[in-house]
Amino acid sequence: MTTTARTTGLKVQLRLADAWFTVCDLSTLTPGRGVAVLLPDGRQAAVFRDRADRLYAIDNRDPFTGAAVLSRGLTGTDRGRPFVASPLLKQRFDLADGQCLDDRSVRLAVYAVRALPFS
């Protein structure tokens, strides 16, 4: 899920079940890079900000190796779709829907993400 954020002083939130969970300040996200965030249930998400200020959040666990490393992967685009490539085996995952671009039978969890002003 994506959103666009064009101002400073914003907090990034992920949708978990029926509530929004604050994960970081937008200023901590460097465009083109990801950060790992620990969720209340012990899982991890990888949060990305692209150069157009769109936000994405996917599961941080690489389904091919079991390692929590996707936040450290390289980002790019394929036919206009943003992706992250696993730093281990290089499979690419669509940041918008979690689909593995190299193995259509594999899909990651995605999270709705938004940026809101601090209250």
Secondary structure, 3 states (H helix, E strand, C coil): CCCECCCCCEEEEEEECCEEEEEEEHHHCCCCEEEEEECCCCCEEEEEECCCCEEEEEECECCCCCCECHHHCEEEEECCEEEEECCCCCCEEECCCCEECCCCCCECCECCEEEEECC
